Amino acid sequence: MVEARIAVRVRPGAARSEVVGLENGVLVVRIAAPPVAGAANEALRELLAHTLGVAKSAVRVLQGQRSRRKVVAIAGLTTEAALARLS
């Protein structure tokens, strides 16, 4: 199965959720949800799924559940295809 893996830096507590862009090979994302009880991780999964046009279940946080720096896996897309859609 094809799976994209992307390094992400999350900025929680923003005014609105949005993909900012790539900085030094890391995807920067602003999330409106606070970093409490996994709310920011869920909001990140929803935002990436919506932006990439995949199901929320296809997006998983592999590393960094309690950190602003994360590694996210997206099932069904290559890394190149995912980054192209996010740009």
Backbone as CSV, one residue per row, in Angstrom:
resi,resn,N_x,N_y,N_z,CA_x,CA_y,CA_z,C_x,C_y,C_z
1,MET,0.842,-1.179,0.000,0.000,0.000,0.000,0.888,1.243,0.000
2,VAL,0.477,2.248,-0.731,1.197,3.513,-0.812,0.849,4.354,0.408
3,GLU,1.873,4.994,0.981,1.650,5.827,2.160,2.650,6.971,2.167
4,ALA,2.146,8.188,2.242,3.001,9.369,2.335,3.351,9.607,3.792
5,ARG,4.581,10.034,4.017,4.999,10.437,5.364,5.535,11.854,5.278
6,ILE,4.949,12.728,6.092,5.275,14.145,6.019,5.591,14.672,7.417
7,ALA,6.690,15.417,7.509,7.033,16.109,8.755,6.168,17.366,8.836
8,VAL,5.562,17.581,10.006,4.635,18.705,10.186,5.010,19.458,11.455
9,ARG,4.950,20.792,11.387,5.084,21.622,12.582,3.739,22.308,12.784
10,VAL,3.122,22.064,13.936,1.784,22.560,14.239,1.878,23.776,15.145
11,ARG,1.071,24.777,14.814,0.935,25.957,15.663,-0.509,25.987,16.173
12,PRO,-0.749,25.409,17.367,-2.126,25.333,17.890,-2.600,26.677,18.430
13,GLY,-3.909,26.796,18.600,-4.494,27.993,19.185,-4.555,29.163,18.223
14,ALA,-4.501,28.922,16.927,-4.557,29.980,15.919,-5.995,30.475,15.757
15,ALA,-6.147,31.590,15.079,-7.477,32.135,14.838,-8.298,31.218,13.939
16,ARG,-7.634,30.557,12.979,-8.317,29.602,12.106,-7.336,28.523,11.684
17,SER,-7.860,27.376,11.303,-7.015,26.269,10.857,-6.681,26.450,9.387
18,GLU,-5.388,26.315,9.054,-4.957,26.460,7.666,-3.572,25.882,7.474
19,VAL,-3.300,25.467,6.245,-1.962,25.020,5.862,-1.197,26.259,5.438
20,VAL,-0.071,26.533,6.124,0.723,27.724,5.834,1.624,27.475,4.639
21,GLY,2.306,26.331,4.610,3.203,25.998,3.512,4.407,25.234,4.006
22,LEU,5.379,25.067,3.138,6.604,24.341,3.483,7.687,25.314,3.918
23,GLU,8.375,24.977,4.998,9.531,25.723,5.482,10.632,24.713,5.778
24,ASN,11.697,24.765,5.011,12.825,23.847,5.191,12.401,22.383,5.155
25,GLY,11.496,22.047,4.248,11.059,20.670,4.094,10.040,20.190,5.106
26,VAL,9.558,21.095,5.954,8.567,20.754,6.982,7.275,21.513,6.674
27,LEU,6.151,20.801,6.678,4.860,21.425,6.446,4.430,22.170,7.702
28,VAL,4.117,23.451,7.567,3.679,24.268,8.702,2.159,24.426,8.621
29,VAL,1.497,24.115,9.745,0.038,24.146,9.805,-0.390,24.905,11.050
30,ARG,-1.357,25.811,10.876,-1.973,26.492,12.024,-3.274,25.770,12.333
31,ILE,-3.499,25.516,13.618,-4.697,24.804,14.065,-5.434,25.666,15.081
32,ALA,-6.738,25.822,14.892,-7.544,26.636,15.806,-7.771,25.949,17.144
33,ALA,-7.751,24.636,17.159,-8.012,23.889,18.398,-6.851,24.036,19.376
34,PRO,-7.139,24.027,20.663,-6.071,24.096,21.663,-5.356,22.750,21.788
35,PRO,-4.118,22.769,22.264,-3.374,21.508,22.422,-3.761,20.787,23.718
36,VAL,-5.038,20.457,23.855,-5.555,19.829,25.065,-6.288,18.545,24.694
37,ALA,-5.953,17.471,25.361,-6.642,16.179,25.217,-6.734,15.707,23.767
38,GLY,-5.714,15.981,22.980,-5.672,15.499,21.602,-6.530,16.275,20.623
39,ALA,-7.098,17.392,21.053,-7.974,18.175,20.171,-7.209,18.720,18.971
40,ALA,-5.990,19.168,19.164,-5.196,19.708,18.052,-4.832,18.601,17.063
41,ASN,-4.536,17.405,17.551,-4.228,16.289,16.650,-5.439,15.921,15.796
42,GLU,-6.612,15.890,16.402,-7.830,15.581,15.647,-8.117,16.662,14.615
43,ALA,-7.932,17.918,15.002,-8.151,19.023,14.066,-7.136,18.965,12.926
44,LEU,-5.907,18.567,13.222,-4.881,18.409,12.188,-5.297,17.318,11.205
45,ARG,-5.742,16.186,11.709,-6.180,15.082,10.844,-7.330,15.528,9.946
46,GLU,-8.295,16.248,10.511,-9.445,16.722,9.736,-9.013,17.709,8.656
47,LEU,-8.146,18.642,9.004,-7.682,19.646,8.049,-6.913,18.998,6.902
48,LEU,-5.977,18.109,7.228,-5.196,17.457,6.182,-6.072,16.573,5.302
49,ALA,-7.008,15.843,5.901,-7.906,14.991,5.119,-8.733,15.829,4.153
50,HIS,-9.281,16.919,4.633,-10.095,17.796,3.788,-9.257,18.406,2.670
51,THR,-8.080,18.911,3.006,-7.209,19.556,2.030,-6.721,18.578,0.971
52,LEU,-6.407,17.355,1.384,-5.885,16.351,0.460,-6.971,15.578,-0.274
53,GLY,-8.203,15.690,0.173,-9.291,14.972,-0.474,-9.305,13.490,-0.166
54,VAL,-8.906,13.145,1.072,-8.923,11.747,1.505,-9.797,11.635,2.754
55,ALA,-10.109,10.418,3.133,-10.885,10.194,4.351,-10.039,10.523,5.583
56,LYS,-10.685,10.971,6.631,-9.980,11.276,7.879,-9.248,10.043,8.400
57,SER,-9.822,8.877,8.180,-9.193,7.639,8.648,-7.893,7.328,7.905
58,ALA,-7.663,7.970,6.766,-6.427,7.761,6.001,-5.256,8.569,6.570
59,VAL,-5.542,9.498,7.485,-4.498,10.369,8.054,-4.229,9.937,9.486
60,ARG,-2.955,9.612,9.770,-2.561,9.191,11.119,-1.354,9.988,11.583
61,VAL,-1.328,10.307,12.874,-0.154,10.928,13.473,0.737,9.791,13.959
62,LEU,1.896,9.629,13.318,2.805,8.532,13.661,3.703,8.876,14.840
63,GLN,4.208,10.095,14.850,5.121,10.533,15.907,4.738,11.934,16.349
64,GLY,4.990,12.232,17.611,4.794,13.578,18.117,3.392,13.881,18.582
65,GLN,2.708,12.904,19.151,1.342,13.138,19.609,1.255,14.287,20.616
66,ARG,2.297,14.499,21.392,2.287,15.565,22.401,3.284,16.669,22.079
67,SER,3.690,16.745,20.841,4.689,17.721,20.419,4.139,18.561,19.273
68,ARG,4.733,19.725,19.064,4.359,20.544,17.908,4.970,19.992,16.631
69,ARG,6.024,19.220,16.753,6.662,18.572,15.602,6.123,17.155,15.502
70,LYS,5.582,16.831,14.342,4.927,15.541,14.158,5.359,14.909,12.846
71,VAL,5.136,13.628,12.729,5.232,12.917,11.457,3.856,12.338,11.208
72,VAL,3.304,12.672,10.040,1.955,12.265,9.681,2.026,11.311,8.497
73,ALA,1.219,10.258,8.530,1.113,9.315,7.414,-0.234,9.498,6.744
74,ILE,-0.217,9.492,5.407,-1.440,9.598,4.627,-1.520,8.390,3.708
75,ALA,-2.483,7.529,3.953,-2.646,6.315,3.155,-3.228,6.657,1.788
76,GLY,-2.714,5.973,0.767,-3.250,6.126,-0.573,-2.593,7.179,-1.432
77,LEU,-1.645,7.927,-0.869,-0.923,8.954,-1.620,0.572,8.767,-1.449
78,THR,1.324,9.132,-2.479,2.782,9.186,-2.320,3.121,10.505,-1.645
79,THR,4.319,10.597,-1.103,4.750,11.837,-0.452,4.746,12.987,-1.456
80,GLU,5.214,12.734,-2.660,5.261,13.775,-3.687,3.861,14.268,-4.045
81,ALA,2.913,13.344,-4.197,1.540,13.710,-4.530,0.895,14.511,-3.390
82,ALA,1.133,14.102,-2.152,0.569,14.814,-1.005,1.127,16.221,-0.916
83,LEU,2.436,16.369,-1.068,3.042,17.703,-0.994,2.583,18.584,-2.135
84,ALA,2.373,18.012,-3.319,1.873,18.783,-4.448,0.476,19.304,-4.167
85,ARG,-0.372,18.494,-3.545,-1.737,18.930,-3.211,-1.740,19.984,-2.105
86,LEU,-0.763,19.927,-1.216,-0.703,20.861,-0.084,-0.048,22.185,-0.450
87,SER,0.648,22.230,-1.566,1.351,23.464,-1.957,0.397,24.487,-2.532
